[in-house]
Structures are given as structure tokens and as C-alpha cells.
């Protein structure tokens, strides 16, 4: 998106690779205000990583993440607009600066979580404080499937915003503390309704802490992954027909960026040959089909695809601090996706990310 919006090579991944090369060789200064804008005017959606790996065998997404970390280390990051959100997370445990006591106000009175269960629902900041219909719907799905679940007593922010804006030291602290709290619950499965929380704990926590996803000590599942299985097993019955033509938007953090993390250290030899061998994360194995299967299971629904979908989906532009620092660019990116959705003839656009939902609502209203 930033390359198409700005039209300059510096905002595309090839230009950023050149920038990284010149920074490492000392030909560019980390203190440049223009450099900071180029680095942070990017939703970090992973589309360049997926596209680049059709022809290349190096990690474009990791390079861009590392560049943000280096910008923070050099004192030229994050953006000033990112600091209030960071401060909120550090002081109150959520991105909105709300009281921790408010985090459980969303829970419906007729839903009773278990004190101890094998399933833990990690609610997230947005679903617990901002868009509570998401959390309420999630626990009703769990209850309808007759799945006992528990909640964390003092659930913290997952720290996604802090990590993706390059504040690695702070993000590592959050990851270490949050992972400890989750493990103390002894949950076997942790369920998410937020794509950002899902990707943070499944991918970024292991990445920061030197683990593989499978070494977390619990399964990481998005609610759509479980609901898809329960519908097929007959545990969930979608009884009410909905006569609508729908299109589905793949969230970056649930799709191409959500493949399990496997640490690797070794030598890249010639193109495509690594010692020891490794498998590149190409974005193919994200959570793509479960949400679509659920929509297809609803009587009356016609599901149509946008031109770009699955690992090639266009980002909505809301993530990675873009909405805070560059709201006009974020809104343009979301409008581009809505325009693409309208070309399908769909009556509604569906997604599995509270951030994406907010981006589309904001873009459509403005």
C-alpha cells in the first residue's frame, strides 16, 4: 500500500532494501525525519514478503521489523503519535488507557466462565473495552458448543502495538510476563477473537523469546478455527438463514502473517539452499478456510471473492501504528479495499479482526 499511495520507490520493499543496505554501510543517517516517515508509513502487512518469496529466498518482513527496532535503538522511532498508546499499555495494561477493572464489564450475565478449564479465552483490548459485541459473541459460541472456558483474572495487553512499532525491549518484557501468566492457568488451548492477539502470541512471542510456536505449552486457536470444526461435528447448528451476498476480507495477522514460528540459525548458501535446511514462511498456511467454511454453512449466504484474497489480500492499512501516525494514508488503504469489495457486488464485507472492522467503519463513514 505505501508504494502505491506515495509513488516513490523508497516506500516499496525494493527501495527499503536499498535503504537498509546504505544504513548498514554508513551512507545514510538514522536520524533523518524523512527516513522515519518512510519506515513507519507502512502497515507491515506482509504482502511484499509473500510476493517477494516467489522469486527471492530472504526474509523481507523480518528485515522491515528489524529496521524499526534499529530506528528505536538509534533514537528516531517510534513516531510521536505512537507514544500515547505505548504509555497507555504500560500504565493501564490496555491500549485505550482504561481502568483494568473495566475489562470484564463485557461479560453477559447469563454466561458463566469456569474457574478452571482446559480452554482459555484471551479477549484482547478491543473486544473487552471497545467492541464488546465480539467478545460477547465469542463466549456465546463457546457456550453453544458446550465448551467450558475460563478467563484471565487480570488479562494484560498482548503488546502487539509495542512490538510492531519496533520497541523490542518493552515488547519482550510484555511477552515474557504474559506468557508466564497464560502458562500459570494450565490451559491446553488459548482461544482468540482478535487477529492481532492471535498473531502476537502464536508468532511474535516465540520469535522474541527464542521458541518455536509448538514450544509455547498450549495450542493457539482463533475462534473461527474451532467453530468450523464444531459445525462439521454437529455441535454448532446455524439454524437461521441469512439471505446475503458476502465477501470475506483476510486479516493480515490471521492470514499470511500467522504461520507457526520455527527458529532457525544457519548458513544461506546459493539461492534456495540453506544449511541446515529450512522452510520459508510464504503465507500459504494462514487461517483462510475456516472463516469461509462458516459463512458457506449459513443457509442463504452467497460468498464471493475479491480480486485479491488469501495470502494476496490487500491490507486495510490500520495496523503497525499507521492509523495513529498517518490517518489519511490508513483511510485511503481501507477505502481501496472497500472499493475492491464493491466490485464483487457483495452486500457486506466480513472479517475476523476488530482492527480491520474499525478501519472499514471509519473509511466508510468518511
Residue, then its C-alpha position, 0 to 999 in steps of 0.5 A: x500500500x505505501x508504494x502505491x499511495x506515495x509513488x516513490x520507490x523508497x516506500x516499496x520493499x525494493x527501495x527499503x532494501x536499498x535503504x537498509x543496505x546504505x544504513x548498514x554501510x554508513x551512507x545514510x543517517x538514522x536520524x533523518x525525519x524523512x527516513x522515519x516517515x518512510x519506515x513507519x508509513x507502512x502497515x507491515x502487512x506482509x504482502x511484499x514478503x509473500x510476493x517477494x518469496x516467489x522469486x527471492x529466498x530472504x526474509x523481507x518482513x523480518x528485515x522491515x521489523x528489524x529496521x524499526x527496532x534499529x530506528x528505536x535503538x538509534x533514537x528516531x522511532x517510534x513516531x510521536x503519535x505512537x507514544x500515547x498508546x505505548x504509555x497507555x499499555x504500560x500504565x493501564x495494561x490496555x491500549x485505550x488507557x482504561x481502568x483494568x477493572x473495566x475489562x470484564x464489564x463485557x461479560x453477559x450475565x447469563x454466561x458463566x466462565x469456569x474457574x478452571x478449564x482446559x480452554x482459555x479465552x484471551x479477549x484482547x483490548x478491543x473486544x473487552x473495552x471497545x467492541x464488546x459485541x465480539x467478545x460477547x459473541x465469542x463466549x456465546x459460541x463457546x457456550x453453544x458448543x458446550x465448551x467450558x472456558x475460563x478467563x484471565x483474572x487480570x488479562x494484560x495487553x498482548x503488546x502487539x502495538x509495542x512490538x510492531x512499532x519496533x520497541x523490542x525491549x518493552x515488547x519482550x518484557x510484555x511477552x515474557x510476563x504474559x506468557x508466564x501468566x497464560x502458562x500459570x492457568x494450565x490451559x491446553x488451548x488459548x482461544x482468540x477473537x482478535x487477529x492481532x492477539x492471535x498473531x502476537x502470541x502464536x508468532x511474535x512471542x516465540x520469535x522474541x523469546x527464542x521458541x518455536x510456536x509448538x514450544x509455547x505449552x498450549x495450542x493457539x486457536x482463533x475462534x473461527x478455527x474451532x467453530x468450523x470444526x464444531x459445525x462439521x461435528x454437529x455441535x454448532x447448528x446455524x439454524x437461521x438463514x441469512x439471505x446475503x451476498x458476502x465477501x470475506x476480507x483476510x486479516x493480515x495477522x490471521x492470514x499470511x502473517x500467522x504461520x507457526x514460528x520455527x527458529x532457525x540459525x544457519x548458513x544461506x548458501x546459493x539461492x534456495x539452499x540453506x544449511x541446515x535446511x529450512x522452510x520459508x514462511x510464504x503465507x500459504x498456511x494462514x487461517x483462510x478456510x475456516x472463516x469461509x467454511x462458516x459463512x458457506x454453512x449459513x443457509x442463504x449466504x452467497x460468498x464471493x471473492x475479491x480480486x485479491x484474497x488469501x495470502x494476496x489480500x490487500x491490507x486495510x492499512x490500520x495496523x503497525x501504528x499507521x492509523x495513529x501516525x498517518x490517518x489519511x494514508x490508513x483511510x485511503x488503504x481501507x477505502x481501496x479495499x472497500x472499493x475492491x469489495x464493491x466490485x464483487x457486488x457483495x452486500x457486506x464485507x466480513x472479517x475476523x479482526x476488530x482492527x480491520x472492522x474499525x478501519x472499514x467503519x471509519x473509511x466508510x463513514x468518511 
